[in-house]
């Protein structure tokens, strides 16, 4: 099977593509298709629709946060894949071909996923109240390998007022490493902010 790389680039339109030379080069080698969106057009809902093919009223992710009746509270940015109903694209592909593998990198609802490889931000919270940057990964050793190679995940450049290129660059390099070393059939990764030219997507990719 041909390896496929999927980039989730928020707000990107064909008209903006010429202003993103790395992505434009990748699109030229692969393909570009416009996509309609859903309501609400927010991160968690849209990503869940892309990965299941279902609208929010069927996959259950109606916003980035919603009211949990059993907890009587609103919770935002939950991370368990078990909150997303419906068959995922890699599960459907695996039914057709058991050799199909998927790397789901830094998409939301990425903990306890059925994907073969997963990496997502997951801070540690020691008893003294600190918030320490870290990642959750499946398998566990993948996260350790990436942080040993690339340094600790720059959490505070991923969220909040300091968010920017540093985190995007780390994610791009992590994605390239997973793509080249694990060789998944299907690799999905976000590109939420502009990254340097040196962080273009893997040269080995044959995107569609």
C-alpha positions in Angstrom: 0.0 0.0 0.0 1.1 3.6 -0.6 1.9 5.6 2.5 -0.6 8.5 2.9 0.1 11.6 4.9 -2.9 13.8 6.0 -2.3 17.3 7.2 -5.0 19.1 9.2 -4.3 22.8 8.5 -6.9 25.1 10.1 -8.3 27.8 7.9 -6.2 26.8 4.8 -7.9 27.5 1.5 -6.7 26.9 -2.1 -6.3 30.7 -2.4 -3.9 30.7 0.6 -1.8 27.8 -0.6 0.7 29.9 -2.6 1.6 31.7 0.6 2.7 28.4 2.2 5.5 27.2 -0.1 6.2 23.9 1.7 2.6 22.9 1.8 2.2 24.0 -1.9 5.1 21.8 -2.9 3.6 18.9 -1.0 0.2 19.5 -2.6 1.8 19.6 -6.0 3.3 16.1 -5.5 0.0 14.8 -4.0 -3.4 16.3 -4.4 -5.6 19.1 -3.0 -9.4 18.9 -2.6 -11.6 21.6 -1.0 -13.7 20.4 1.9 -16.9 21.7 3.2 -17.2 22.1 7.0 -19.7 21.4 9.7 -21.4 23.3 12.4 -19.8 24.0 14.8 -16.6 24.4 12.9 -14.3 23.9 15.9 -11.3 21.7 16.3 -12.7 18.7 18.2 -15.9 18.5 16.2 -14.2 18.9 12.8 -11.4 16.4 13.6 -13.9 13.8 14.8 -16.0 14.2 11.6 -12.9 13.9 9.4 -11.9 10.7 11.1 -15.4 9.1 11.3 -17.2 10.6 8.3 -20.1 11.4 10.7 -21.7 14.7 11.7 -21.4 15.9 15.4 -24.9 14.6 16.3 -23.8 11.1 15.4 -20.2 11.0 16.7 -21.1 13.0 19.8 -18.4 15.6 19.8 -20.6 18.7 19.6 -18.0 21.2 20.6 -14.5 21.6 22.1 -16.3 21.2 25.5 -19.8 20.3 26.5 -22.0 19.6 29.5 -21.6 16.2 31.1 -24.9 15.5 32.9 -23.4 12.8 35.1 -20.8 15.2 36.4 -23.1 18.3 36.3 -20.3 20.4 34.8 -18.9 21.6 31.4 -15.5 20.0 30.5 -13.3 21.3 27.7 -10.5 19.6 25.7 -11.1 16.0 26.9 -8.6 13.6 25.4 -10.1 10.1 25.5 -10.9 8.6 22.1 -13.7 6.7 23.8 -15.8 9.9 23.7 -15.9 9.7 19.9 -18.7 7.4 18.6 -18.5 5.7 15.2 -15.9 3.7 13.3 -12.7 5.5 12.7 -11.1 5.6 9.2 -8.2 3.3 10.2 -10.6 0.8 11.8 -12.5 0.6 8.5 -9.2 0.3 6.5 -8.0 -2.4 8.9 -11.1 -4.5 8.2 -10.3 -4.4 4.5 -6.6 -5.1 5.0 -5.2 -6.3 8.3 -1.8 -5.0 7.4 -3.0 -1.4 7.4 -1.4 0.7 10.1 -2.2 4.2 11.3 -0.2 6.9 13.1 -2.5 9.5 14.7 -0.2 12.4 15.8 -1.4 15.4 17.9 -5.0 15.2 16.8 -7.5 15.5 19.6 -9.2 12.6 21.4 -5.9 10.7 21.0 -5.6 8.8 24.3 -6.7 5.2 24.4 -7.1 5.2 20.7 -7.2 2.1 18.5 -4.6 3.6 16.2 -1.3 1.7 16.0 0.8 4.8 16.9 -0.4 7.8 18.8 1.2 10.9 20.4 -0.5 13.8 22.1 0.3 16.5 24.7 -0.3 15.2 28.2 1.3 17.3 31.1 2.4 15.8 34.4 0.9 17.3 37.5 3.1 16.6 40.6 1.7 16.9 44.1 3.5 20.3 44.5 1.2 21.9 41.9 3.6 22.2 39.0 2.6 21.5 35.4 5.4 19.7 33.6 5.5 19.3 29.8 5.1 15.7 28.6 3.3 13.6 26.0 1.1 10.5 26.0 2.0 7.9 23.4 1.1 4.5 22.2 3.3 2.6 22.5 4.7 4.2 25.6 8.3 4.0 24.4 7.5 6.1 21.3 7.0 9.2 23.4 10.3 8.6 25.3 12.1 8.1 22.0 10.8 11.3 20.5 11.6 13.4 23.6 15.1 11.8 23.8 15.7 12.8 20.2 13.9 16.1 19.9 13.9 17.4 23.5 11.0 17.8 25.9 7.7 18.6 24.1 7.4 22.4 24.2 4.0 22.5 25.8 4.0 26.2 26.7 4.7 27.0 23.0 1.8 24.8 22.0 -0.9 26.3 24.2 -1.5 29.8 25.5 0.0 33.2 24.6 3.4 31.8 23.7 2.1 29.3 21.1 3.9 29.4 17.9 6.5 28.0 15.5 8.5 26.2 18.2 5.8 23.6 18.9 4.9 23.3 15.2 8.5 22.5 14.4 8.6 19.9 17.1 5.4 18.2 15.9 6.7 18.3 12.2 10.0 16.6 13.2 8.2 14.1 15.4 5.8 13.3 12.5 8.7 12.9 10.1 10.5 10.5 12.4 7.4 8.4 13.0 6.6 8.3 9.3 10.1 7.2 8.4 10.8 4.8 11.2 7.4 3.2 11.8 6.3 3.4 8.2 2.5 3.7 8.9 0.1 3.3 5.9 -1.8 6.4 7.1 -0.3 9.3 9.1 -2.4 12.2 10.3 -0.9 15.3 11.9 -1.9 18.9 12.4 -0.1 22.0 11.2 -1.7 24.7 13.3 1.0 27.3 12.9 3.5 28.2 10.2 6.7 26.2 10.6 10.2 26.9 9.1 11.1 25.6 5.7 13.4 23.0 7.3 10.3 21.4 8.8 8.6 20.5 5.5 6.9 17.2 5.5 8.8 13.9 4.8 10.4 13.7 1.4 9.4 10.0 1.3 5.7 10.8 1.5 3.4 10.1 -1.4 0.4 12.1 -0.2 -3.1 11.7 -1.8 
